[in-house]
Amino acid sequence: SADIIILACPVSAHFALLRRIAKAMYNLDRKGLLGRSPARPPIYIGSLYAAGGFDWMSRIAFLKERPVDFDGAWKRSLGLFGLKAFPYLTKSLKAGEVTLHGRFPQLQVAVSPSNA
């Protein structure tokens, strides 16, 4: 299984993708395929642009997809992360032309839980 899952998509697609990820994670956990070793790092799920309530959407998606028989204990811990901005923000409206709208030399990231 992956150690990091990155959503590199429009914010409008986050919730639907997070629900699919949650469903897959519950299935993998049930089958014991997430790895049981305490030495394994958490599985991080995040977005390159996490504005718009990414953490809330993630928590809601995992609650909506939670199987009734799930005991609440993951076999491998999970963490969320999100970047405040992309390193470069560009847009292309015409083939061969790209406009640079912003450059962010310092990126800020939020991680939850804070000890993940």
SVG drawing of the C-alpha trace seen along z (x, -y; Angstrom):
<svg xmlns="http://www.w3.org/2000/svg" viewBox="-23 -37 34 47">
<polyline fill="none" stroke="black" stroke-width="0.4" points="0.0,0.0 1.0,-3.6 2.5,-5.7 1.3,-9.0 -1.9,-9.7 -1.9,-13.0 -5.0,-14.6 -3.8,-16.8 -7.2,-17.9 -9.7,-20.7 -11.1,-21.4 -14.6,-20.5 -13.4,-16.9 -12.0,-16.4 -15.1,-15.1 -16.0,-12.5 -12.4,-11.3 -12.0,-11.2 -15.1,-9.0 -13.6,-6.6 -10.3,-6.6 -12.1,-6.1 -14.0,-3.1 -10.8,-1.6 -8.9,-2.2 -11.6,-0.5 -11.5,2.5 -7.7,2.7 -7.7,2.4 -10.4,5.1 -8.2,7.4 -5.1,6.6 -3.3,5.1 -2.3,1.7 0.6,3.2 0.5,4.1 4.1,3.2 4.2,0.4 7.4,-0.7 5.5,-1.6 4.9,-5.3 1.3,-6.7 -0.4,-6.7 -0.8,-10.4 -3.7,-11.6 -3.4,-15.2 -3.9,-17.8 -1.6,-20.1 -4.2,-22.8 -6.0,-22.2 -8.1,-25.4 -11.9,-25.0 -12.1,-22.7 -10.0,-19.7 -9.7,-18.4 -13.5,-18.6 -14.2,-16.9 -11.8,-14.1 -13.3,-13.5 -16.9,-13.5 -15.9,-11.2 -14.4,-8.7 -17.5,-8.9 -19.9,-8.4 -18.0,-5.4 -17.3,-3.8 -18.6,-0.2 -20.9,0.6 -18.6,3.4 -15.5,1.1 -14.2,1.1 -12.5,-2.3 -8.9,-1.0 -6.9,-1.3 -4.2,1.3 -2.0,-1.5 -2.4,-5.1 -3.7,-7.7 -2.8,-11.4 -3.9,-14.3 -1.8,-17.0 -2.5,-20.0 -0.4,-22.7 -1.6,-26.3 -0.6,-27.1 1.1,-25.6 4.7,-26.4 3.7,-28.0 0.2,-29.1 -0.3,-29.1 -3.1,-29.1 -3.3,-28.2 -6.2,-29.3 -4.5,-28.9 -2.3,-26.1 1.4,-27.0 0.7,-29.9 1.0,-29.8 0.5,-32.7 2.3,-32.8 -0.2,-34.2 1.9,-33.7 5.1,-32.2 5.3,-30.9 8.9,-30.2 7.9,-29.2 5.2,-26.6 3.3,-26.0 1.8,-22.6 -0.7,-21.6 -0.6,-18.1 -3.3,-16.4 -2.9,-14.9 0.0,-17.1 2.0,-14.1 1.5,-12.2"/>
</svg>
